[in-house]
Structure formats: structure tokens, C-alpha cells
Amino acid sequence: MIESELVKVYQIVKRYQEGERDFSGVNLNENNLSRIKLSQANLSGASFMVANLTSANLSGCNLTGANFNVARLSNANLSNAILDRATLNVSNLVRADLSEASMIESLLIRGELIQALLSKAKLIQANLNGADLREAKVEQTDFSYANLSGANLSNTNLVKASFVHADLTQANLIQSDWVGADLSGATLTGAKLYNVHRFSLKAEDLKCEWIDLSPHGDHTHVVNFNPETLKKFFNQSLPLVQIFVDAPLDFESNLILMTIYYKLAQVYPVMNRPPSIEVDYRRTTLTFVVEREEHLFPLACMIIFPFDDSSPTQKNIINLMKKIKEENLGKNRKIQILTAMNQVIVKANEFKLLVKESQSDSRSIFFKSATQTLLKNSSQQSLMVHNNANFGKRFDELSSRQTDADLTLNSRQSNLPDFKEVIDFIESFDYLSN
């Protein structure tokens, strides 16, 4: 940095420390401004081309129309800054904090935003063509009408982000999380979507002719769409297994239940998260989320283990599997379902022992209560795999002639769902898993 430029930077810092905040239009091209602190300053129209702003604090600054072409802004704090119509082409924003920044109509062509913080930022009509946003945090960010064509958003947190009418043509979204994102009117033709869940998306009027589902984005697995398959692909719900227990959950039973589920999860990784629990004065609902639909049936077998209804429920599911084995389903789908089920069957005795050990000293009647077990697939279709005949009946409603043995017999009677209903349920799984 030549002496005159050094003096200019020194003077700006001195004026800032004395309380001045208006530095609009200043030219600081190619200067070393690393770690400079100018938060809340007016730097609108300023030029920082090829400047070094590493770890600079520009939070809350007015940077409207500023020029940061090829500038280094890694680890810089730009949170709550106004960068509307700013130019940041080929700039280095690696790990920069841009949370809640306004970047409306900004230019970030081929910008490096790896691991950047962009939560709640506004990038409406911004141009991020070819930008690198790998592993960035982009929750609730507004990309409405933005150009993200060819951008790299792999392994990025895009939860509840808005892509309304955004251009994501051939963008790389491999292994990103965009649950709850708004894709209304967006263009996604050629996007790379390997291992990207499509749950709880808003996808009205989406434009997409084809996508790339290959693990490395090399076009080895391309899927073409027509209007019907496009709508189905982008309108999925999280697959669920629910157990309805005809009794309210008490503290002791809750402790035992969570201990059992924790132990089962150690030996059955499909149980990778605890259930959500709803309790009212009469009943308890346990809801488990499953990532892949072929695990719906085996997960149901697992989570019913603590209950007396486990045997009839599991027997129903195993009988359904035997019928499925003989059914003319897609070969891959059948193999996936039966393989997943077999992983539970071969370890059934081990699972039973874990449950028995945890319940050995319990006097809880919660686990003796009548249950219903319901599966929900990604197409929001439901299948009841077990319904205890005594569910919903209060003891005073039951015949005085019914003995405990009668009640047990009723609960264990086979109540297999109609098999056509089962086939319809399976055939409405994510069609790409065929």
C-alpha cells in the first residue's frame, strides 16, 4: 500500500473514531483494510475493488451500490448491512456473516460464499450465477426472483428459504436441506438433487423438465418429468409411524418408554430420533418420523415392542410381508421393503431382551393398554396395521361377563387391513424408489 493510500485509511479510521459516520463514495480500491471497524457507517457508493477486508466489521453499514469486485471479505461481519445493488462479483465471502443483510439486486456472480451465514438475508433479484454457497446457512433467506443458475448449494441449510420465481437451472443442491422452502414459480431444470428430501415444500407452478439424481452430479441418473410426475415429486410429506395408546402417559411410563427407545436406537440406527408425544386426559400419541419409506413396516415392529399389543401388531406386519413377497410389485421396491424388514426379524430376540430388562421392575399399566398402529407414506396415504378391538372402550362400557382372558383374546385377534389397500399404500411410495 503506497503512503498516500495508507494516510487515507488512517484518516478514515480517525474520523470514524471521532464520531463521523458518512464516508459515502469513498475510494479504497486495493487497500489493506483487514480487521477495520466501520460498523453503522454510510459507505454507499464506496469502492473496495480488490481490497482486503478480511475479518472487517461492517455490520449495519449502508453499502448501497458499493463495489466489492474481487474483494476479500472472508470472516467479515456484514450482518444487518444494506448491500442493495452492490457489486460483489468474484468476491471472497467465505465464512462471512451476512445474516439479515439486505442484498436486493446485488451482483454476486461467481462469488465465494462457502460456509457463509445468510440466515434471514434478503437477496431478492440478486444475481448469484455460478456462486459457491457450499455448507452455507441460508435458513429463511429470501431468494425471490434471484438468479442462482449454476450455483453450488450442496450441503447447505436452506430450511424455510424462499425461492419464489428464482432461477435454479443446473444448480447443485446435493445433500442440501430445504424442508419448508418455498419454490413457487421457480425454475429447476437440470438441478442436481441427490439425497435432497422433498418434504413440506411449496411448489406451485414449478418449472422443471428434468433433474439429475446421480450422487456426483454427473448425469448418470437423470429423471424427466411430465406435469403429473413433477407435481408428485415435489409434493411429499414426511413418512410417519404413529402409535395411539388408549391411556394417558404417566411419568414412570415415560421414563421406561424413553429408556427402551434409547436402547433400541443403539442397535437399530433407523430409529435416529425420538418420537414426538401428545398426551391428553384419555390417550397418548407417539409419532416417529422415518426418512425412507421401506422402513415404515420394520419401524412399526420396533416401536411397538414395549406394549402388550406388540405380538399381534408384529404378527400382522409379518403376515403382510409374506403376502408382499408373492405380489407382483416393482422388483427393487419389493427387495427394499423385505430387506429392511429382515433386519428387524433376525434381531427380534435381542430386541425383546432389551425391552424385558427395562420393564422388569415396572408396575405400569400403560403398556397393557389397547393400541392402534398407523403408517403414513410420503403421499399422505395412511395404513392401519393394527387396531386393538378394545381401543376406545372404557371399562364400564365392556360387558360385565367379559373376563380378562376375553379381553386379551379380543386384542389379539387378527385384524389385517385389506390387502388391496396395502398394495395401494406401497405403490404410492416415492416412485423414484422403484
KAVENTA-V563138 format. One record per pair of residues at least 24 apart in sequence whose C-alpha atoms are under 10 Angstrom apart, sorted by the first residue. I is the first residue (numbers start at 1). GAP is how many residues later the second one is. Records with the same first field share a line. If there is no record, write none. Layout:
I: GAP + GAP
This chain:
1: 29 + 30 + 31
2: 29
5: 24 + 25 + 26 + 27
6: 25 + 26 + 27
9: 24 + 27
12: 26
13: 24 + 25
16: 25
21: 40
22: 40
23: 39
24: 38 + 39 + 40 + 42
25: 38 + 40 + 41
26: 40
27: 39 + 40
28: 24 + 39 + 40
29: 38 + 39 + 40 + 42
30: 40 + 41 + 42
31: 40
32: 40
33: 39 + 40
34: 38 + 39 + 40 + 42
35: 40 + 41 + 42
36: 40
37: 40
39: 38 + 39 + 40 + 41 + 42
40: 40 + 41 + 42
41: 40
42: 40
43: 39 + 40
44: 38 + 39 + 40 + 42
45: 40 + 41
46: 40
47: 24 + 39 + 40
48: 24 + 39 + 40
49: 38 + 39 + 40 + 42
50: 40 + 41 + 42
51: 40
52: 40
53: 24 + 39 + 40
54: 38 + 39 + 40 + 42
55: 40 + 41 + 42
56: 40
57: 40
58: 24 + 39 + 40
59: 38 + 39 + 40 + 42
60: 40 + 41 + 42
61: 40
62: 40
63: 24 + 39 + 40
64: 38 + 39 + 40 + 42
65: 38 + 40 + 41 + 42
66: 40
67: 40
68: 24 + 39 + 40
69: 38 + 39 + 40 + 42
70: 40 + 41 + 42
71: 40
72: 40
73: 24 + 39 + 40
74: 38 + 39 + 40 + 42
75: 40 + 41 + 42
76: 40
77: 40
78: 24 + 39 + 40
79: 38 + 39 + 40 + 42
80: 40 + 41
81: 40
82: 40
83: 24 + 39 + 40
84: 38 + 39 + 40 + 42
85: 40 + 41
86: 40
87: 40
88: 24 + 39 + 40
89: 38 + 39 + 40 + 42
90: 40 + 41 + 42
91: 40
92: 40
93: 24 + 39 + 40
94: 38 + 39 + 40 + 42
95: 38 + 40 + 41 + 42
96: 40
97: 40
98: 24 + 39 + 40
99: 38 + 39 + 40 + 42
100: 40 + 41 + 42
101: 40
102: 40
103: 24 + 39 + 40
104: 38 + 39 + 40 + 42
105: 40 + 41 + 42
106: 40
107: 40
108: 24 + 39 + 40
109: 38 + 39 + 42
110: 40 + 41 + 42
111: 40
112: 40
113: 24 + 39 + 40
114: 38 + 39 + 40 + 42
115: 40 + 41 + 42
116: 40
117: 40
118: 24 + 39 + 40
119: 38 + 39 + 40 + 42
120: 40 + 41 + 42
121: 40
122: 40
123: 24 + 39 + 40
124: 38 + 39 + 40 + 42
125: 40 + 41 + 42
126: 40
127: 40
128: 24 + 39 + 40
129: 38 + 39 + 40 + 42
130: 40 + 41 + 42
131: 40
132: 40
133: 24 + 39 + 40
134: 38 + 39 + 40 + 42
135: 40 + 41
136: 40
138: 24 + 39 + 40
139: 38 + 39 + 40 + 41 + 42
140: 38 + 40 + 41 + 42
141: 40
142: 24 + 39 + 40
143: 24 + 39 + 40
144: 38 + 39 + 40 + 41 + 42
145: 40 + 41
146: 40
147: 40
148: 24 + 39 + 40
149: 38 + 39 + 40 + 41 + 42
150: 40 + 41 + 42
151: 40
152: 40
153: 24 + 39
154: 38 + 39 + 40 + 42
155: 40 + 41
159: 42
160: 40 + 41 + 42
162: 24 + 40
163: 24 + 39 + 40
164: 38 + 39 + 40 + 41 + 42
165: 40 + 41 + 42
167: 40
168: 24 + 39 + 40
169: 38 + 39 + 42
170: 40 + 41 + 42 + 47
171: 40
172: 40 + 44 + 45
173: 44
174: 38 + 39 + 40 + 41 + 42 + 43
175: 40
179: 58 + 59
183: 24 + 51
189: 35 + 36
190: 27 + 29 + 32 + 33 + 34
191: 26
192: 24 + 25 + 26 + 27 + 29 + 30
193: 24
194: 27
197: 37 + 39 + 40 + 41 + 94 + 95
198: 35 + 36 + 37 + 38 + 39 + 40 + 180
199: 34 + 35 + 36 + 37 + 38 + 39 + 40 + 179
200: 34 + 35 + 36 + 37 + 38
201: 33 + 34 + 35 + 36
202: 32 + 33
203: 27 + 28 + 30 + 31 + 32
204: 27 + 30 + 31
205: 26
206: 24 + 25 + 28
213: 219
223: 209
229: 202
232: 146 + 147 + 196 + 198 + 199
233: 145 + 146 + 197 + 198 + 199
235: 143 + 144 + 145
236: 141 + 142 + 143 + 144 + 193 + 194
237: 139 + 140 + 141 + 142 + 143 + 144
238: 50 + 51 + 52 + 53 + 54 + 55 + 138 + 139 + 140 + 141 + 142
239: 49 + 50 + 51 + 52 + 53 + 54 + 55 + 56 + 57 + 136 + 137 + 138 + 139 + 140 + 141 + 142 + 143 + 190
240: 47 + 48 + 49 + 50 + 51 + 52 + 53 + 55 + 56 + 59 + 60 + 134 + 135 + 136 + 137 + 138 + 140 + 142
241: 34 + 45 + 46 + 47 + 48 + 49 + 54 + 55 + 56 + 58 + 59 + 62 + 132 + 133 + 134 + 135 + 136 + 141 + 142 + 143
242: 33 + 34 + 35 + 43 + 44 + 45 + 46 + 47 + 58 + 61 + 62 + 130 + 131 + 132 + 133 + 134 + 142
243: 34 + 41 + 42 + 43 + 44 + 45 + 57 + 60 + 61 + 128 + 129 + 130 + 131 + 132 + 141 + 143
244: 34 + 39 + 40 + 41 + 42 + 43 + 125 + 126 + 127 + 128 + 129 + 130 + 143 + 147
245: 34 + 37 + 38 + 39 + 40 + 41 + 62 + 121 + 122 + 123 + 124 + 125 + 126 + 127 + 128 + 143 + 146 + 147
246: 36 + 37 + 38 + 39 + 120 + 121 + 122 + 123 + 124 + 125 + 126 + 142 + 144 + 145 + 146 + 147 + 148
247: 32 + 33 + 34 + 35 + 36 + 37 + 38 + 118 + 119 + 120 + 121 + 122 + 123 + 124 + 144 + 145
248: 30 + 31 + 32 + 33 + 34 + 35 + 36 + 37 + 118 + 121
249: 28 + 29 + 30 + 31 + 32 + 33 + 34 + 35 + 36 + 117 + 118
250: 29 + 34 + 114 + 115 + 116
251: 113
252: 110 + 111 + 112 + 114
253: 106 + 109 + 110 + 111 + 112 + 113 + 114
254: 112
255: 103
256: 50 + 99 + 102 + 103 + 106 + 108 + 111
257: 46 + 48 + 49 + 50 + 98 + 101 + 102 + 109 + 110
259: 95 + 96 + 99 + 100
260: 43 + 45 + 46 + 91 + 94 + 95 + 96 + 97 + 98 + 99
261: 41 + 42 + 44 + 45 + 93 + 94
263: 88 + 91 + 92 + 95
264: 38 + 39 + 41 + 86 + 87 + 88 + 90 + 91
265: 37 + 38
267: 80 + 83 + 84
268: 31 + 34 + 75 + 76 + 79 + 83
270: 25 + 26 + 28 + 29 + 32 + 70
271: 24 + 28 + 31 + 32
275: 28
282: 110 + 112
283: 86 + 88 + 109
284: 82 + 87
285: 86 + 87 + 88
286: 87
287: 87 + 88
288: 87
289: 87
290: 86 + 87 + 88
291: 87
292: 44 + 85 + 86 + 137 + 138 + 141
293: 40 + 43 + 44 + 47 + 82 + 83 + 84 + 85 + 133 + 136 + 137 + 140
294: 39 + 40 + 41 + 42 + 43 + 44 + 45 + 46 + 47 + 83 + 132 + 135 + 139
295: 41 + 42 + 43 + 44 + 45 + 46
296: 41 + 44 + 45 + 78 + 79 + 80 + 81
297: 24 + 40 + 41 + 43 + 44 + 47 + 77 + 78 + 88
298: 39 + 40 + 41 + 42 + 43 + 44 + 45 + 46 + 47
299: 41 + 42 + 45 + 76
300: 73 + 74 + 75 + 85 + 86
301: 40 + 43 + 44 + 47 + 72
302: 42 + 43 + 46 + 49 + 50
303: 70
304: 63 + 67 + 68 + 69
305: 43 + 46 + 47 + 49 + 50 + 51 + 62
306: 45 + 46 + 48 + 49 + 50 + 52 + 53 + 60 + 61 + 62
307: 48 + 58 + 59 + 60 + 61 + 62 + 63 + 64
308: 57 + 58 + 59 + 60 + 61 + 62 + 63 + 100 + 103 + 104
309: 58 + 59 + 60 + 61 + 62 + 63 + 64 + 77 + 78 + 79 + 99 + 102 + 103
310: 57 + 61 + 63 + 76 + 102
311: 101
312: 73 + 74 + 75 + 76 + 99 + 100 + 101 + 102 + 103 + 104
313: 58 + 59 + 60 + 72 + 73 + 74 + 75 + 98 + 99 + 101 + 102 + 103
314: 31 + 71 + 72
315: 70 + 71 + 97 + 99 + 101
316: 69 + 70 + 97 + 98 + 99 + 100 + 101
317: 24 + 68 + 69 + 99 + 100
318: 24 + 27
319: 97
320: 65 + 96 + 97 + 98 + 99 + 102 + 103
323: 96 + 99 + 100
324: 95 + 98 + 99 + 102
327: 96
328: 95
329: 94 + 97 + 98 + 105
330: 97 + 103 + 104
331: 103
332: 101 + 102
333: 93 + 94 + 96 + 98 + 99 + 100 + 101
334: 92 + 100
335: 99
336: 97 + 98
337: 89
368: 40
369: 42
370: 37 + 38 + 41
371: 40
375: 50
376: 49 + 53
377: 48 + 49 + 51 + 52 + 53
378: 47 + 50 + 51 + 52
379: 46 + 48 + 49 + 50 + 51
380: 45 + 48 + 49
381: 40 + 43 + 44 + 45 + 47 + 48
382: 39 + 40 + 43
383: 34 + 35 + 38 + 39 + 41 + 42 + 43
384: 31 + 32 + 33 + 34 + 37 + 38
385: 30 + 31 + 32 + 33 + 37
386: 25 + 26 + 27 + 28 + 29 + 30 + 31
387: 24 + 25 + 26 + 27 + 28 + 29 + 30
388: 24 + 25 + 26 + 27
389: 24 + 25 + 26
